[in-house]
Amino acid sequence: MLGINIKKFTAIVNKELIGVDFSSDNLKFVHAVISLNKMEIAGILTRNTSGLTSDDISNAVRATATEFKAKGPGVISVIPSHAVITKNIEIPSTDPREIKEIISLQAGRHTPYSRDEIIADYIEIGTYKNSYTKILLVIIARSAVKKHLEILDKAGLKLERVLLAAEGLVVFVTRALRLENSDPPVNILHIDENHTDFIIGFKNKPIFVRSIPIGTHHLLSESKTYEVKFAEEILRSLEAYQNEDIEKMPNILILTGAIEQVRELEATLNNSMHLTVKVLPYLKNAPIAPEAARSASLVKQSSFLHIISALLSWDKLKVDLVPEEIKLRKSLEERGKELIKTGVLILTNFVLVFFILVTGIYFKGLYLKKINDKYHSLNEEAKKLEGDFDKIGRIKNYLASRGYPLEVLTELYNIVNPEIQLSDVRFDEQGKFSLRGTAESMSAVFTFVEDLEKSKYFKEVKSKYTTKRKEGDKDVTDFEIGGFQEGKGKT
């Protein structure tokens, strides 16, 4: 049991997470390191995947994990508001189990998809009339999450959770400004490159979420036009929130995200809204390593806050859009851990039995040592006899093969005909031989090779080369023949 506790503590002390936003062609990555129950954002990167295949994107994800030098990281997919469908609805029940069943049955009615094509989760806002529960329903297409899973599987990474960005943003902003217990709700505008998350937060929960299709890209390209449109969209969103009759109207509006280049927006909103407008620069309020902060500041039109905030509270956020089958697999893994505890008990019993057996072997070893000491002198004499026997065997082999080289040379002498003159004869210890000489004709060389092949002393005889030349008035052929000796003798 002690071993399991140590291992569990080690996992808490050292854990690495990579947060990813797959919602656009510019993938955003945030690397977080948990050490001694404290988290630090250690790395921030973006990668343009426009026009890339799924395999290319997987390679990019794998390369990013390598660049972060992350060791066995878990991956958190963070979903911004424009990538999900959110609905404020009322459920005629206060029992969490019944609420979950009703949502499972009716979630498909709030989307153009069938129930099998979506993943749904919810945030409980509160109860009223003692029998109804207000909830924020969150829906995402199953195909989108499945695509994320496939990309990560190919990259060799494990998806741990699929989180709603708005939920993490509410927790981060209210904590940074110490508004967790604020009675009026808080209006949060998280500005990114192409979208803005309009969020009403209350008691650390998002109770109303809407996506505004205006971001820093629009505000910088045509500032005057889009600033007006932006303010109009905020007013429409506040009206929609008020019509839902969810909670009180907010009295404060917080601008955060990619706001460095659109600071004049604060003045525009102050003039057009009946709310107190505050700006929250997230890089100064999050535990970010200096190098990661520099990387984020280089990408001025994009925000990483939605990923950072989700990572900072990843284990406490309610919404998880992981498919049910993946959740079931995790549940089975948890049960597997319980089985491990049982296995440890069995292993303990096994160790005790093993200790008893080892003790028996030890005492038998002592007895064997005693016998070896007693018969040590006999062993020495036996070794001497083995040595003498080995010497005799070597002498017998030598005598048996002593005349073999002479037999080989005799056979060679008998085979050589008058048309052949040998100039070099070589034999080595591996049984290879080489013959060089001169023949009066090419046919004499071939005949000589055939005769050698027929002999019981030679095998695999081949002509390595034959070269014709003039010697006086005669044509002669130089040759080299190689092969192997038959038999057991060595030269």
Buried (B, 14 or more C-beta within 10 A) or exposed (E): EEEEEEEEEEEEEEBBBBBBBBBBEBBBBBBBBBEEEEBBBBBBBBBEBEEBEEEEBBBBBBEBBEEBEBEEBBBBBBBBBBBBBBBBBBBEBEEEEEBBEBBEEBBBEBBEBEBEEBBBBBBBBBBEEEEBBBBBBBBBBBEBBEBBBBBBEBBEBEBBBBBBBBBBBBBBBBBBBEBEEBEEBBBBBBBBBBBBBBBBBBBBBBBBBBBBEBBBBBBBEEBEEBBEBBBEBBEEBBEEBEEBEBBEEBBBBBBBBBBBEBEEBBEBBEEBBEBEBBEBBBBEBBEBBEEBBEBBEEBBBBBBBBBBBBBBBBEEBBBBBBBEEBEEEEEEEEEEEEEEEEEEEEEEEEEEEEEEEEEEEEEEEEEEEEEEEEEEEEEEEEEEEEEEEEEEEEEEEEEEBEEBBEEBBEBBEEBBEEBBEBEEEEBEEEBBBBBBBBBBEBEBBBBBBEBBEEBEBBBEBEBEEBEEEEEEEEEBBBBBBBBEBBBEBBB
